[in-house]
Amino acid sequence: MVRKKDSNVVHCASCGEDYSATYKFCPFCGGAQTPTTQPAMADESGYEFDGQDVFDRPDAQPAGKGGKRLPGAGGQAPTPPPPINWPRLITFLCSLVIIAAALVMVFTVFYPHLRDVTNPDANPSASVSVSPTATLSPEGLAGMTLDTTDFTLQPQQTHTLTVTFDPADWEGTVSWSSSDETCATVDEDGVVTNVNTSGTQRRAVITATAGGQTVTCTVYCQSTAPVTPAPTAEPTPEPTPESGDIPNGSKGTIMNAANGLRVRSGPGTSYDVLASLKNGDSITVVSYAGDNWYEIRYSSTKIGYIMGDYINAN
């Protein structure tokens, strides 16, 4: 910046400060030095540039105490801060954001895949491993499997189990067994039969053994509710007529009952009395009840029991 030279300002050679020419002594350093006039520059145009006096004045001495600074006087004015370059600042911040996003993508997307490739143990399913050669049994069988691990059978239903050998061309005998023969049986061909009659579902384990190898599977056997046979009613045996007995359906009258005859509800004197008959009353023999007791019909429709000694059959 170019400023106009002032002829009324004196430059102090001791402290380097400018002050008014009306002072006889430097008001800043307080010394008794006689102030000297600012030397004229080669350029007599009356203008000077900012910073020009740095090379024209002697090295500054420490300022003394006292004095009064004049307005507009003193050392070089402070340099204002440079203006902010907004386009450049925005470009810089955008670059930081892009770099941060790239780092996030690397560690969240690419790094896990790189780790899986460099570390096969991290994902066993994706790793390629060489299976060791299976150890053969003395009979030459490396292994065997069944076509199922469990199944369900309805009552009396059957199912044939199939065995797969390793090696496939192995030939030998397979032994079959069931853990519960009252639930399921298995024959020499691997045919499983449901024989459960317990009324509830039961379980049995079927085992196949061959060439030193053993495999198993589970069978669930359903059962129908056990059928309880209905009791058969026993027919009432008809009494065997004895000598002198009265045939069924015979008609007769009451005799030997001068004091009346009690008709009972059953064939015995312990049964209740239903009625009383007298000599000459008509009756019909229905059947023989044993121990000389007869079932009779009296009064045309009523049924009761009396002893045979009181019946006079026609």
C-alpha positions as CSV (number, residue, x, y, z in Angstrom):
1,M,0.0,0.0,0.0
2,V,1.4,3.5,-0.9
3,R,1.0,6.2,1.7
4,K,1.8,10.0,1.5
5,K,4.9,11.1,3.3
6,D,4.3,13.6,6.1
7,S,6.9,16.3,6.6
8,N,5.6,17.1,10.1
9,V,6.5,13.6,11.4
10,V,9.9,12.9,12.9
11,H,11.4,9.4,12.9
12,C,13.3,8.4,16.1
13,A,16.6,6.8,15.4
14,S,16.6,5.1,18.9
15,C,13.2,3.4,19.1
16,G,12.2,3.5,15.5
17,E,8.9,5.3,16.2
18,D,7.4,8.2,14.3
19,Y,6.1,11.2,16.3
20,S,5.1,14.8,15.7
21,A,7.8,17.3,15.0
22,T,6.4,19.6,17.7
23,Y,8.1,17.3,20.3
24,K,11.7,18.1,21.3
25,F,12.2,14.6,22.7
26,C,10.9,11.2,21.6
27,P,7.7,10.6,23.6
28,F,8.1,6.8,23.2
29,C,11.6,6.0,24.4
30,G,11.8,8.8,26.9
31,G,15.5,9.4,26.1
32,A,17.3,12.6,25.7
33,Q,18.3,11.9,22.2
34,T,17.7,14.6,19.7
35,P,15.1,13.3,17.2
36,T,16.3,13.2,13.6
37,T,14.2,13.9,10.7
38,Q,13.1,11.0,8.5
39,P,15.7,10.8,5.8
40,A,14.5,11.5,2.4
41,M,14.3,8.7,0.0
42,A,15.7,8.6,-3.5
43,D,12.2,8.8,-4.7
44,E,11.2,12.5,-4.3
45,S,7.7,11.9,-5.6
46,G,6.3,12.2,-2.0
47,Y,4.9,8.6,-1.9
48,E,6.3,5.5,-0.3
49,F,5.3,1.9,-0.3
50,D,4.3,-0.3,2.7
51,G,7.4,-2.0,4.0
52,Q,9.8,0.4,2.3
53,D,11.0,1.9,5.6
54,V,12.0,-1.6,6.9
55,F,15.1,-1.4,4.7
56,D,15.6,2.4,5.2
57,R,15.6,2.6,9.0
58,P,18.1,1.2,11.4
59,D,17.4,-1.9,13.6
60,A,14.7,-1.1,16.1
61,Q,15.6,-0.8,19.7
62,P,13.4,-1.8,22.6
63,A,10.8,0.8,23.2
64,G,11.0,2.9,26.3
65,K,8.2,3.6,28.7
66,G,6.0,6.7,28.5
67,G,4.8,8.9,25.7
68,K,1.7,9.0,23.8
69,R,1.1,7.3,20.5
70,L,-0.2,9.6,17.8
71,P,-3.2,8.5,15.7
72,G,-2.0,7.0,12.5
73,A,1.6,6.9,13.8
74,G,3.7,4.0,14.9
75,G,5.2,0.9,13.3
76,Q,4.0,-1.0,10.3
77,A,0.2,-1.7,10.2
78,P,-0.8,-5.3,10.8
79,T,-1.3,-7.3,7.7
80,P,-5.0,-8.4,7.3
81,P,-5.6,-12.1,7.0
82,P,-6.0,-13.4,3.5
83,P,-9.5,-14.1,2.2
84,I,-10.9,-17.6,2.4
85,N,-10.8,-19.5,-0.8
86,W,-14.2,-21.1,-0.6
87,P,-14.1,-23.3,-3.8
88,R,-10.8,-24.7,-2.7
89,L,-12.1,-25.4,0.8
90,I,-15.2,-27.1,-0.5
91,T,-13.1,-29.3,-2.8
92,F,-10.9,-30.3,0.0
93,L,-13.8,-31.3,2.2
94,C,-15.4,-33.3,-0.6
95,S,-12.2,-35.1,-1.1
96,L,-12.1,-36.1,2.6
97,V,-15.7,-37.4,2.4
98,I,-14.9,-39.5,-0.7
99,I,-11.8,-41.0,1.0
100,A,-13.8,-41.8,4.2
101,A,-16.6,-43.5,2.1
102,A,-14.0,-45.5,0.2
103,L,-12.4,-46.7,3.5
104,V,-15.8,-47.8,4.8
105,M,-16.5,-49.8,1.6
106,V,-13.2,-51.5,1.8
107,F,-13.6,-52.6,5.4
108,T,-17.3,-53.6,5.2
109,V,-17.6,-55.1,1.6
110,F,-14.2,-56.1,0.2
111,Y,-12.2,-57.0,3.3
112,P,-14.6,-59.9,4.5
113,H,-14.3,-61.5,1.1
114,L,-10.5,-61.1,1.1
115,R,-10.4,-62.6,4.5
116,D,-12.4,-65.6,3.5
117,V,-10.1,-66.2,0.5
118,T,-7.0,-65.9,2.6
119,N,-8.4,-67.9,5.5
120,P,-10.0,-71.1,4.3
121,D,-10.9,-72.1,7.9
122,A,-13.2,-69.1,8.2
123,N,-15.8,-70.8,5.9
124,P,-15.5,-74.6,6.0
125,S,-18.4,-75.1,3.6
126,A,-16.5,-73.1,0.9
127,S,-13.2,-74.7,1.5
128,V,-11.9,-77.6,-0.6
129,S,-10.6,-80.4,1.4
130,V,-9.3,-83.8,0.4
131,S,-11.1,-86.6,2.2
132,P,-8.8,-89.3,3.5
133,T,-9.2,-92.7,2.1
134,A,-11.8,-94.6,4.1
135,T,-10.5,-97.4,6.2
136,L,-11.8,-100.8,5.0
137,S,-13.0,-103.4,7.5
138,P,-11.5,-106.8,7.4
139,E,-14.4,-107.9,5.2
140,G,-13.6,-105.0,2.7
141,L,-16.6,-102.8,3.7
142,A,-15.8,-99.1,4.2
143,G,-19.3,-98.0,5.2
144,M,-23.0,-98.5,4.8
145,T,-26.2,-96.4,5.0
146,L,-29.9,-97.0,5.1
147,D,-32.4,-95.3,2.8
148,T,-34.1,-93.6,5.8
149,T,-33.4,-92.7,9.4
150,D,-37.0,-92.9,10.7
151,F,-40.5,-93.8,9.4
152,T,-44.0,-94.5,10.7
153,L,-46.1,-97.6,10.1
154,Q,-49.9,-98.0,10.4
155,P,-51.3,-101.1,12.1
156,Q,-50.1,-104.3,10.2
157,Q,-48.3,-102.1,7.6
158,T,-44.8,-103.2,6.3
159,H,-41.8,-101.3,4.9
160,T,-38.7,-102.6,3.2
161,L,-35.4,-101.0,4.2
162,T,-32.6,-100.6,1.6
163,V,-28.9,-100.7,2.4
164,T,-26.2,-98.9,0.4
165,F,-22.7,-100.2,0.6
166,D,-19.3,-98.5,0.2
167,P,-17.9,-99.8,-2.1
168,A,-21.1,-100.3,-4.0
169,D,-20.0,-103.7,-5.3
170,W,-19.5,-105.1,-1.8
171,E,-21.1,-108.4,-1.3
172,G,-21.9,-109.9,2.0
173,T,-24.6,-110.8,4.5
174,V,-26.7,-108.2,6.4
175,S,-28.1,-109.1,9.8
176,W,-31.2,-107.4,10.9
177,S,-32.7,-107.0,14.5
178,S,-35.4,-105.1,16.3
179,S,-35.2,-103.6,19.7
180,D,-38.8,-104.4,20.5
181,E,-40.3,-107.5,18.8
182,T,-43.8,-106.7,20.3
183,C,-43.8,-103.4,18.4
184,A,-42.1,-104.1,15.1
185,T,-40.4,-107.2,13.6
186,V,-37.8,-107.3,10.8
187,D,-36.9,-110.3,8.6
188,E,-33.7,-111.3,6.9
189,D,-34.6,-109.1,3.8
190,G,-35.1,-105.9,5.9
191,V,-38.9,-106.0,5.7
192,V,-40.2,-104.3,8.9
193,T,-43.8,-105.1,10.0
194,N,-45.9,-103.3,12.6
195,V,-47.2,-105.8,15.2
196,N,-48.1,-103.2,17.8
197,T,-51.4,-104.1,19.5
198,S,-51.0,-102.0,22.7
199,G,-53.5,-99.4,21.8
200,T,-50.9,-96.6,21.8
201,Q,-48.0,-95.5,19.5
202,R,-44.7,-97.3,20.3
203,R,-41.2,-97.0,19.0
204,A,-38.6,-99.6,18.0
205,V,-35.0,-99.3,16.7
206,I,-34.1,-101.4,13.6
207,T,-30.4,-102.3,13.4
208,A,-28.5,-103.6,10.3
209,T,-25.0,-105.1,10.7
210,A,-22.6,-106.1,7.9
211,G,-18.9,-106.4,7.5
212,G,-18.1,-104.9,10.9
213,Q,-20.4,-101.8,10.1
214,T,-23.6,-101.0,11.9
215,V,-26.5,-98.6,11.0
216,T,-29.8,-98.0,12.7
217,C,-33.2,-96.3,12.1
218,T,-36.3,-95.7,14.2
219,V,-39.8,-97.0,13.3
220,Y,-42.9,-95.5,15.0
221,C,-45.7,-98.0,15.1
222,Q,-49.3,-96.9,15.3
223,S,-51.9,-99.1,17.0
224,T,-55.7,-99.3,16.8
225,A,-57.6,-99.4,20.1
226,P,-57.7,-102.9,21.5
227,V,-61.0,-104.6,20.8
228,T,-62.7,-106.0,23.9
229,P,-65.0,-108.8,22.9
230,A,-68.6,-108.4,24.1
231,P,-69.6,-110.9,26.7
232,T,-71.8,-113.7,25.4
233,A,-75.1,-114.0,27.2
234,E,-75.5,-117.5,28.6
235,P,-78.9,-119.0,27.8
236,T,-81.0,-119.8,30.8
237,P,-81.2,-123.6,31.0
238,E,-84.8,-124.9,31.0
239,P,-85.6,-127.0,34.0
240,T,-85.5,-130.7,33.5
241,P,-89.0,-132.0,34.2
242,E,-89.1,-134.4,37.1
243,S,-91.4,-137.3,37.6
244,G,-94.9,-135.9,38.6
245,D,-94.0,-132.2,37.5
246,I,-96.7,-130.2,35.7
247,P,-95.9,-129.4,32.0
248,N,-95.6,-125.8,30.9
249,G,-98.9,-124.2,29.7
250,S,-101.1,-126.6,31.8
251,K,-104.3,-125.1,33.2
252,G,-105.4,-125.9,36.7
253,T,-106.9,-124.8,40.0
254,I,-105.8,-124.1,43.5
255,M,-106.1,-126.9,46.0
256,N,-105.1,-127.6,49.6
257,A,-105.4,-123.9,50.5
258,A,-108.1,-123.9,53.2
259,N,-106.6,-120.8,54.8
260,G,-105.6,-119.2,51.5
261,L,-102.4,-119.4,49.4
262,R,-99.9,-116.5,49.1
263,V,-98.6,-115.7,45.7
264,R,-94.9,-114.7,45.8
265,S,-92.8,-112.4,43.5
266,G,-90.1,-115.0,43.1
267,P,-89.5,-118.7,43.6
268,G,-89.1,-118.7,47.4
269,T,-90.7,-117.7,50.7
270,S,-88.3,-114.8,51.0
271,Y,-89.9,-112.9,48.1
272,D,-92.7,-110.4,48.5
273,V,-96.3,-111.4,48.7
274,L,-98.2,-110.3,45.6
275,A,-101.7,-111.7,46.2
276,S,-103.7,-114.5,48.0
277,L,-105.6,-117.2,46.2
278,K,-108.2,-119.7,47.6
279,N,-109.2,-123.2,46.6
280,G,-110.8,-123.4,43.2
281,D,-109.2,-120.3,41.7
282,S,-108.0,-120.8,38.1
283,I,-104.4,-120.6,37.1
284,T,-102.1,-121.3,34.2
285,V,-98.6,-122.9,34.6
286,V,-96.0,-120.7,32.8
287,S,-92.8,-122.5,33.6
288,Y,-91.0,-124.6,36.3
289,A,-88.7,-122.4,38.5
290,G,-87.0,-125.2,40.5
291,D,-87.3,-126.6,44.0
292,N,-91.0,-127.4,43.3
293,W,-91.8,-123.7,42.6
294,Y,-93.8,-122.8,39.5
295,E,-94.3,-119.5,37.6
296,I,-98.1,-119.1,37.1
297,R,-100.5,-116.7,35.6
298,Y,-103.5,-115.8,37.7
299,S,-106.3,-113.3,37.4
300,S,-105.9,-113.7,33.6
301,T,-102.8,-111.4,33.3
302,K,-100.8,-111.4,36.6
303,I,-97.6,-113.4,37.1
304,G,-96.4,-114.9,40.4
305,Y,-94.9,-118.0,42.0
306,I,-96.5,-120.8,44.1
307,M,-95.5,-124.3,45.2
308,G,-96.5,-127.3,43.0
309,D,-98.3,-128.9,46.0
310,Y,-101.1,-126.4,45.6
311,I,-101.7,-126.9,41.9
312,N,-104.4,-129.2,40.6
313,A,-103.6,-129.6,36.9
314,N,-106.5,-130.4,34.6
